[in-house]
Amino acid sequence: MLDCTPKEIIERSGGVINPAKTCQPIGAMYAALGIHNCLPHSHGSQGCCSYHRMHLTRHFREPVMATTSSFTEGASVFGGVANLKTAIKNVFAIYNPDVMAVHTTCLSETIGDDITTIIKSAEVPEGKLVIHANTPSYQGSHITGFSNMTKGIVSYLAEATLEAKKEQVNIIPGFVNPGDMREIKRIVNLMGMKFIMFPDTSGVLDSPMTGKFAMYPKGGVKVEDLRDTGNSKLTIALGTYASSDAANLLERKCNVPAVTLKTPIGIKATDEFLMTLRQSFIKEVPYQLEEERGQLADIMIDTHYHFHGKKVAIFGDPDIIIGLTEFVLSLGMKPVYVLTGTPGGTIGGPKGMFEKEIKDMLVEAGIEGKVKAAGDLFELHQWIKNEPVDLLIGNTYGKYIARAEDIPFVRVGFPILDRSMHPYLPVVGYRGAMRLLELISNALLERVDRDARDEDFELVM
């Protein structure tokens, strides 16, 4: 972590130092892994694919399978048409997936390969599918890549084959962990609803140890269900930045109404998710969920003095930190710094959308804070140096700021590379909020306990 002088902000018109994001293909690869028997394919150099697989493997602690077009100098000059056609032939012959999901890299995007035309002219075995998404790394972030691949799933696979819509809901969960997807599915199951979640990485990147290697784990949404998404009564996109573009495309393509909600982090956002389900399908909220909500409210009341008035800095993916910001405000905390590395608008949407949404929350709570999209961790570190906070929430890379400034740190988001088990444990829903309360409370109390020990030591000396 580069140091920065207190009380002095380095203004930059360009350049990024310690980015708070990673590149589009990682998000596209993660979305593709949420399809049953699907093999992601990186159309570019072998090094790009290796990095993306490694990054996902380190976060999920699971082997991430993907193939690559393996560009050489010749492909860099003349294009990757031959590489992709050969790759498609070899992937189906050797690895036999049901679906091959192609995403592009900087090199192939710069060359200008026409992926749609290449796929149409390639040798694809009968009964197999090839889908694609354009994911140039020099635009957007891994969240943009996830959104683009999810749109690709809708574009290639969603179909409206019935005159009357089915009593089922499509749920696009956004770039969240498999444990979060399992929790969302548990909630919808408790509501007694038929649903299709896509992508769905539960059972893929949190699969059990069986003693046998499985190229394609049992999880993931099946192709026949993806086709059936066009027959659903409603699509709920959880998170504007990762999910809404695909939901809106499905609405235009198959006339399935789309509703975009916040990622259900905390009591308010989870309430909104449940009320949308209840009102759209005329279902009653079961007692089990009411009980969980009551338990969460009880914990929030019992521990409010841990959080009240504490200043917080939050960074990470926009959908996650919007939910986190709303949640910490409900705890009486003050999120004075909120930053994402992802650009602050959806595809075709207003650029300042992220900043406006967060600032509106802060104004309503009477809090002055700094908010930035397309920011980086160097800038966040500068803010904290000038006016310290009581807590930092974000991914693994926040540990350098926390260590330098001696701030309690809670790891939430992607990537988390220096802790395990997080992909299995949700942060969404009422149960996820209870877990966040424990993480935040423990981080703050550990600091109090440490300061108390230091005071006792000084008295003894």
LOZATOR-931909 format. One line per 3 residues: number of its first residue (from 1); their letters; for each residue y, z, x of C-alpha. Coordinates in pm, 1 decimal. Layout:
<atoms>
NUM	a	Y:Z:X; ...
</atoms>
This chain:
<atoms>
1	mld	0.0:0.0:0.0; 330.5:-108.4:148.9; 592.6:162.0:164.1
4	ctp	931.8:130.4:-1.6; 1250.2:325.4:57.6; 1343.5:581.2:-209.3
7	kei	1658.1:512.0:-413.0; 1655.5:147.5:-303.3; 1500.3:-131.5:-507.1
10	ier	1404.8:-451.5:-327.5; 1502.1:-734.6:-559.4; 1276.6:-1040.2:-541.4
13	sgg	1324.4:-1376.1:-708.6; 971.0:-1485.9:-619.7; 651.4:-1376.5:-451.8
16	vin	400.1:-1107.8:-544.1; 307.3:-797.9:-343.6; -9.8:-615.7:-451.0
19	pak	-69.5:-808.1:-776.2; -161.7:-618.8:-1091.8; -398.9:-896.4:-1199.9
22	tcq	-658.5:-1138.4:-1071.9; -723.9:-1506.1:-1140.6; -823.8:-1695.4:-1454.9
25	pig	-1183.3:-1792.7:-1361.1; -1293.0:-1426.2:-1350.1; -1195.0:-1383.1:-1714.3
28	amy	-1359.4:-1714.0:-1806.9; -1680.3:-1615.1:-1627.6; -1685.4:-1279.1:-1807.6
31	aal	-1637.2:-1443.6:-2147.8; -1917.0:-1693.8:-2076.6; -2154.5:-1411.1:-1987.6
34	gih	-2106.0:-1287.5:-2344.6; -2311.4:-1582.9:-2478.2; -2689.7:-1538.3:-2495.4
37	ncl	-2876.6:-1741.9:-2230.4; -2552.3:-1882.2:-2091.9; -2489.8:-1962.3:-1725.9
40	phs	-2123.5:-1975.2:-1615.6; -2036.8:-2260.7:-1381.7; -1740.3:-2265.1:-1142.9
43	hgs	-1610.4:-2618.7:-1087.8; -1462.8:-2582.2:-742.0; -1550.6:-2448.4:-400.1
46	qgc	-1841.5:-2215.0:-333.8; -1606.2:-1946.3:-202.6; -1422.2:-1918.3:-535.0
49	csy	-1746.3:-1864.2:-726.4; -1867.3:-1607.8:-472.7; -1546.5:-1407.0:-501.0
52	hrm	-1550.8:-1407.7:-881.0; -1917.1:-1302.2:-896.3; -1858.1:-1030.2:-637.1
55	hlt	-1557.1:-888.0:-822.4; -1744.0:-867.0:-1152.7; -2055.3:-726.6:-983.1
58	rhf	-1856.2:-450.1:-814.6; -1695.3:-348.4:-1144.7; -2006.0:-360.2:-1365.5
61	rep	-2266.6:-267.5:-1100.1; -2484.7:-547.3:-1241.2; -2588.9:-881.2:-1088.0
64	vma	-2359.9:-1156.8:-1216.9; -2521.7:-1500.2:-1224.1; -2311.3:-1815.1:-1193.5
67	tts	-2336.0:-2160.1:-1036.1; -2079.8:-2376.1:-857.5; -1998.1:-2741.8:-797.1
70	sft	-1964.1:-2657.1:-425.0; -1669.2:-2880.1:-338.3; -1656.9:-3015.0:16.1
73	ega	-1381.3:-3206.6:193.8; -1484.5:-3526.3:15.7; -1457.6:-3373.1:-330.7
76	svf	-1120.4:-3226.3:-235.8; -989.4:-3577.4:-173.7; -1175.3:-3795.6:-422.2
79	ggv	-1238.2:-3545.3:-703.8; -1539.3:-3353.0:-826.8; -1689.7:-3593.6:-1080.9
82	anl	-2010.8:-3651.9:-884.7; -2038.6:-3282.0:-799.8; -2019.8:-3172.6:-1164.3
85	kta	-2260.1:-3437.0:-1291.7; -2513.3:-3339.9:-1025.2; -2456.5:-2970.5:-1097.7
88	ikn	-2521.8:-3015.0:-1471.1; -2847.1:-3198.5:-1399.1; -2963.5:-2941.1:-1144.7
91	vfa	-2862.3:-2631.1:-1344.2; -3070.1:-2729.4:-1647.4; -3362.9:-2842.6:-1430.4
94	iyn	-3374.2:-2527.4:-1216.2; -3226.3:-2240.1:-1421.3; -3283.5:-2370.1:-1777.0
97	pdv	-2997.6:-2195.7:-1965.2; -2927.9:-2271.2:-2330.2; -2557.6:-2308.8:-2254.4
100	mav	-2369.7:-2402.2:-1938.8; -2006.7:-2285.4:-1950.7; -1785.0:-2472.3:-1704.8
103	htt	-1454.0:-2331.2:-1589.9; -1217.0:-2491.1:-1340.3; -1053.1:-2355.0:-1027.7
106	cls	-723.5:-2425.6:-850.7; -870.2:-2711.4:-650.1; -1022.6:-2904.6:-938.6
109	eti	-708.8:-2846.4:-1150.4; -485.7:-2975.1:-872.1; -702.9:-3285.3:-832.4
112	gdd	-690.0:-3336.1:-1208.3; -1059.1:-3372.3:-1296.2; -1108.7:-3470.7:-1661.9
115	itt	-1379.9:-3219.3:-1748.3; -1423.4:-3336.0:-2108.4; -1497.9:-3693.9:-2002.3
118	iik	-1729.6:-3581.6:-1721.1; -1934.8:-3366.4:-1959.0; -1963.7:-3652.0:-2211.2
121	sae	-2100.0:-3886.9:-1943.6; -2334.9:-3629.2:-1783.4; -2710.5:-3596.2:-1835.4
124	vpe	-2743.5:-3298.5:-2071.1; -3101.6:-3230.8:-2191.3; -3166.5:-3242.1:-2564.0
127	gkl	-3105.6:-2906.4:-2730.1; -2884.1:-2784.6:-2443.9; -2506.5:-2742.3:-2447.6
130	vih	-2222.6:-2771.9:-2199.6; -1885.2:-2621.0:-2289.9; -1575.3:-2584.5:-2075.6
133	ant	-1231.8:-2427.0:-2033.5; -945.5:-2521.1:-1803.8; -856.3:-2213.4:-1599.3
136	psy	-609.7:-2288.1:-1317.3; -571.3:-1973.9:-1106.8; -205.2:-2041.7:-1032.0
139	qgs	-117.6:-1974.2:-1396.4; -165.9:-1661.0:-1603.6; -430.3:-1407.2:-1508.1
142	hit	-793.3:-1314.3:-1574.7; -685.2:-1231.1:-1930.9; -558.5:-1589.0:-1973.3
145	gfs	-892.2:-1715.8:-1843.2; -1084.9:-1498.9:-2089.5; -865.5:-1629.9:-2370.9
148	nmt	-913.0:-1992.4:-2262.6; -1292.8:-1965.7:-2242.3; -1306.4:-1789.2:-2580.3
151	kgi	-1101.0:-2076.4:-2721.1; -1348.4:-2315.0:-2558.9; -1633.7:-2138.6:-2740.1
154	vsy	-1456.0:-2192.3:-3072.2; -1364.3:-2552.2:-2990.9; -1719.0:-2655.8:-2898.8
157	lae	-1934.4:-2441.4:-3126.6; -1761.4:-2309.6:-3441.1; -1846.0:-2505.9:-3756.5
160	atl	-1754.5:-2472.9:-4124.1; -2066.6:-2587.7:-4310.5; -2031.3:-2400.5:-4641.2
163	eak	-1786.2:-2442.8:-4927.6; -1765.2:-2068.8:-4993.3; -1705.3:-1828.8:-4705.6
166	keq	-1967.0:-1564.6:-4626.8; -1902.2:-1191.9:-4662.8; -1894.1:-1146.6:-4287.1
169	vni	-1626.1:-1086.8:-4027.6; -1576.4:-1239.9:-3683.6; -1464.1:-988.4:-3421.5
172	ipg	-1315.2:-1099.5:-3090.5; -1310.1:-777.6:-2884.6; -1096.8:-892.9:-2592.1
175	fvn	-1149.9:-821.4:-2222.4; -1313.5:-479.8:-2260.2; -1627.4:-320.8:-2116.9
178	pgd	-1974.4:-358.1:-2275.2; -1953.7:7.8:-2377.6; -1638.8:-70.1:-2576.4
181	mre	-1809.3:-363.9:-2745.8; -2103.1:-139.7:-2839.9; -1863.0:116.2:-2988.5
184	ikr	-1680.0:-148.1:-3193.2; -2014.8:-276.3:-3324.6; -2122.9:80.1:-3408.9
187	ivn	-1805.9:132.3:-3611.5; -1848.4:-195.0:-3803.8; -2216.4:-118.2:-3866.8
190	lmg	-2119.9:222.7:-4006.8; -1882.4:40.7:-4241.6; -2186.0:-152.3:-4367.1
193	mkf	-2055.9:-498.7:-4280.8; -2214.6:-814.2:-4149.9; -2028.6:-935.7:-3842.7
196	imf	-2034.8:-1175.7:-3548.3; -1883.9:-1048.4:-3224.6; -1794.4:-1302.1:-2958.6
199	pdt	-1802.3:-1287.1:-2666.4; -2044.0:-994.2:-2650.0; -2141.1:-872.3:-2304.1
202	sgv	-2330.0:-566.2:-2430.1; -2692.8:-602.4:-2330.9; -2587.6:-838.3:-2052.1
205	lds	-2373.0:-635.4:-1812.8; -2508.5:-296.2:-1917.1; -2875.5:-395.2:-1942.9
208	pmt	-3144.0:-132.1:-1872.3; -3358.9:-103.6:-1561.1; -3698.7:-251.0:-1648.5
211	gkf	-3838.6:-314.9:-1302.1; -3833.7:-689.2:-1364.0; -3564.6:-944.6:-1285.5
214	amy	-3416.6:-1118.8:-1590.3; -3204.9:-1425.8:-1524.6; -3078.1:-1400.6:-1881.0
217	pkg	-3077.7:-1047.9:-2029.8; -3140.5:-995.4:-2399.7; -2775.3:-941.8:-2493.9
220	gvk	-2497.9:-1182.6:-2579.9; -2401.8:-1364.4:-2898.2; -2641.9:-1642.5:-2994.3
223	ved	-2538.5:-2005.4:-3035.5; -2643.9:-2016.5:-3401.9; -2415.1:-1720.0:-3472.9
226	lrd	-2128.1:-1888.6:-3288.9; -2172.3:-2194.0:-3508.5; -2168.6:-1968.6:-3814.7
229	tgn	-1828.8:-1818.3:-3722.7; -1668.9:-2105.1:-3914.1; -1828.4:-1973.7:-4234.2
232	skl	-1690.4:-1619.3:-4206.3; -1441.6:-1468.4:-4447.5; -1213.1:-1327.6:-4177.4
235	tia	-1156.7:-1315.1:-3800.3; -1017.0:-998.7:-3640.9; -872.2:-1047.5:-3293.4
238	lgt	-854.1:-716.7:-3108.2; -572.1:-769.2:-2862.4; -301.1:-1032.7:-2874.6
241	yas	-335.9:-1164.5:-2521.7; -712.8:-1197.2:-2481.8; -818.8:-1269.8:-2839.3
244	sda	-551.0:-1410.6:-3067.1; -549.3:-1771.0:-2939.9; -919.4:-1815.4:-3018.3
247	anl	-877.0:-1654.9:-3362.6; -585.3:-1883.9:-3443.7; -781.4:-2190.5:-3329.3
250	ler	-1071.8:-2087.6:-3553.1; -828.5:-2056.6:-3843.4; -695.5:-2408.4:-3784.2
253	kcn	-1036.8:-2561.5:-3723.8; -1249.2:-2389.6:-3990.2; -995.0:-2232.9:-4226.9
256	vpa	-1104.6:-1877.2:-4142.3; -804.2:-1642.4:-4186.0; -709.8:-1462.2:-3864.5
259	vtl	-569.0:-1110.5:-3822.7; -453.6:-984.9:-3483.8; -462.2:-610.8:-3420.0
262	ktp	-410.6:-391.1:-3117.0; -713.3:-303.1:-2908.4; -830.9:8.3:-3100.7
265	igi	-737.9:265.8:-2838.3; -625.2:597.7:-2985.8; -608.6:730.2:-3337.8
268	kat	-341.2:498.8:-3480.6; -487.1:167.9:-3359.8; -838.7:270.8:-3467.8
271	def	-702.2:362.8:-3812.0; -546.8:15.3:-3840.2; -877.2:-149.7:-3746.9
274	lmt	-1071.1:49.8:-4006.7; -811.7:-4.3:-4279.9; -818.5:-380.1:-4217.8
277	lrq	-1196.3:-382.2:-4256.9; -1179.3:-158.2:-4563.3; -913.6:-360.4:-4743.5
280	sfi	-1056.5:-702.8:-4656.5; -1411.9:-624.1:-4766.2; -1353.8:-343.8:-5019.6
283	kev	-1563.1:-92.4:-4827.1; -1533.8:284.1:-4806.0; -1492.7:454.4:-4469.2
286	pyq	-1810.3:663.2:-4418.4; -1792.9:1037.4:-4363.7; -1924.0:1002.1:-4006.7
289	lee	-1609.2:814.8:-3904.9; -1386.7:1054.2:-4101.2; -1554.0:1341.3:-3917.4
292	erg	-1494.4:1178.1:-3577.1; -1129.3:1122.2:-3666.2; -1095.0:1486.5:-3769.8
295	qla	-1251.8:1601.9:-3444.7; -1012.4:1384.5:-3247.0; -712.2:1519.9:-3438.2
298	dim	-837.1:1876.3:-3377.7; -867.8:1814.8:-3002.8; -520.2:1660.1:-2988.9
301	idt	-373.0:1967.5:-3158.2; -570.2:2214.5:-2943.7; -464.7:2050.2:-2616.3
304	hyh	-113.7:1928.2:-2698.2; 43.3:2165.6:-2444.9; -145.4:1985.9:-2165.4
307	fhg	39.0:1663.7:-2240.6; 371.7:1735.8:-2408.3; 667.8:1599.5:-2213.7
310	kkv	461.5:1472.7:-1921.1; 589.7:1148.4:-1767.9; 334.3:870.3:-1731.7
313	aif	316.6:535.6:-1549.7; 68.2:285.6:-1696.4; -36.2:-51.2:-1555.3
316	gdp	-312.3:-305.5:-1611.4; -409.3:-566.2:-1868.6; -157.9:-606.9:-2153.5
319	dii	-390.2:-541.8:-2449.2; -526.7:-226.1:-2287.8; -192.7:-80.0:-2184.3
322	igl	-32.7:-152.2:-2522.2; -308.1:62.3:-2675.6; -275.9:326.4:-2403.5
325	tef	102.5:342.1:-2443.8; 71.5:401.2:-2817.2; -194.9:666.8:-2756.0
328	vls	-5.0:867.9:-2493.8; 302.6:861.1:-2718.7; 90.6:1020.1:-2993.2
331	lgm	7.7:1296.6:-2744.0; 376.3:1372.3:-2684.1; 377.6:1215.4:-2338.0
334	kpv	653.5:991.0:-2201.2; 536.1:651.9:-2071.1; 843.0:584.3:-1857.0
337	yvl	690.2:295.4:-1656.9; 469.2:28.3:-1814.7; 371.7:-279.9:-1613.4
340	tgt	124.5:-567.0:-1638.3; 55.6:-849.2:-1396.2; -20.3:-1087.3:-1682.4
343	pgg	270.6:-1305.1:-1803.0; 429.9:-1156.9:-2111.7; 336.0:-1405.5:-2381.6
346	tig	38.4:-1584.7:-2533.5; -9.8:-1959.6:-2493.9; 278.1:-2116.1:-2682.5
349	gpk	418.0:-1772.3:-2768.9; 749.4:-1611.9:-2667.8; 771.0:-1506.7:-2302.9
352	gmf	922.0:-1164.3:-2367.4; 668.9:-1059.6:-2629.5; 498.2:-790.8:-2417.9
355	eke	821.5:-623.7:-2308.6; 956.0:-624.2:-2663.7; 644.2:-464.3:-2811.1
358	ikd	641.7:-181.5:-2555.9; 1017.8:-127.3:-2567.7; 1008.2:-104.3:-2946.9
361	mlv	751.6:177.7:-2914.6; 968.4:359.6:-2659.1; 1285.9:323.4:-2865.3
364	eag	1109.4:459.1:-3172.8; 996.4:760.3:-2967.5; 1344.3:810.0:-2815.0
367	ieg	1223.2:740.9:-2460.1; 1397.8:540.0:-2189.3; 1157.5:352.0:-1965.7
370	kvk	1102.5:44.8:-1752.8; 872.7:-227.7:-1882.1; 770.4:-546.9:-1705.9
373	aag	525.7:-833.5:-1750.3; 420.0:-1048.1:-1452.6; 501.2:-750.8:-1230.8
376	dlf	318.8:-613.3:-928.1; 217.1:-277.4:-785.1; 479.7:-284.0:-510.9
379	elh	749.0:-275.2:-777.6; 567.6:-0.9:-970.4; 548.6:201.7:-649.1
382	qwi	922.3:161.2:-599.9; 992.4:291.6:-949.7; 769.6:595.3:-893.5
385	kne	924.9:670.7:-555.4; 1271.1:676.6:-707.8; 1176.9:884.6:-1012.7
388	pvd	830.3:1048.0:-986.4; 587.9:1079.0:-1277.1; 328.5:1340.9:-1368.8
391	lli	38.8:1097.6:-1420.3; -65.9:744.1:-1329.4; -308.2:542.1:-1545.5
394	gnt	-454.3:210.3:-1432.5; -729.5:33.8:-1242.8; -872.8:116.0:-900.7
397	ygk	-575.1:-21.3:-706.1; -352.2:254.0:-839.4; -526.8:499.2:-609.2
400	yia	-304.9:393.6:-318.8; 10.6:484.0:-512.1; -147.8:806.7:-639.0
403	rae	-251.3:904.1:-286.6; 86.4:818.8:-131.5; 289.3:1002.4:-397.2
406	dip	38.7:1284.3:-471.2; 7.7:1199.8:-842.9; -290.8:1272.4:-1070.8
409	fvr	-465.2:943.3:-1144.5; -684.5:827.7:-1435.0; -884.7:508.3:-1387.6
412	vgf	-883.6:282.9:-1694.6; -913.9:-95.2:-1718.0; -1031.8:-371.2:-1486.5
415	pil	-1132.7:-360.5:-1209.9; -1267.5:-14.4:-1131.8; -1448.4:-52.4:-801.9
418	drs	-1468.8:303.4:-668.0; -1626.7:480.7:-966.3; -1942.5:413.3:-1166.1
421	mhp	-2062.5:451.5:-1528.6; -1730.7:335.5:-1681.4; -1877.8:10.0:-1826.6
424	ylp	-2112.3:223.4:-2039.7; -1852.2:469.1:-2172.2; -1599.8:345.2:-2429.8
427	vvg	-1226.4:403.7:-2444.2; -1196.4:243.7:-2791.3; -1242.8:410.1:-3128.2
430	yrg	-1221.8:781.4:-3200.8; -1497.8:860.8:-2951.4; -1322.8:659.3:-2683.2
433	amr	-999.7:848.0:-2750.9; -1184.8:1178.0:-2701.8; -1304.4:1052.9:-2364.6
436	lle	-950.9:950.0:-2266.0; -825.3:1294.5:-2366.9; -1082.5:1453.6:-2139.1
439	lis	-995.2:1225.3:-1846.3; -620.5:1280.2:-1881.3; -649.9:1654.5:-1940.6
442	nal	-883.6:1706.3:-1645.3; -658.7:1506.8:-1411.5; -353.2:1711.4:-1507.4
445	ler	-535.1:2048.0:-1498.6; -690.8:1976.5:-1160.5; -338.6:1938.0:-1027.7
448	vdr	-234.9:2270.0:-1186.6; -541.7:2444.7:-1042.3; -473.2:2302.1:-698.0
451	dar	-109.0:2413.7:-705.0; -219.7:2761.1:-815.2; -464.4:2782.9:-524.3
454	ded	-190.0:2678.8:-282.4; 40.7:2950.7:-420.9; -233.5:3214.3:-387.8
457	fel	-294.6:3104.1:-27.1; 75.1:3133.4:57.2; 85.9:3485.4:-91.2
460	vm	-212.0:3592.2:117.4; -55.4:3451.4:430.9
</atoms>
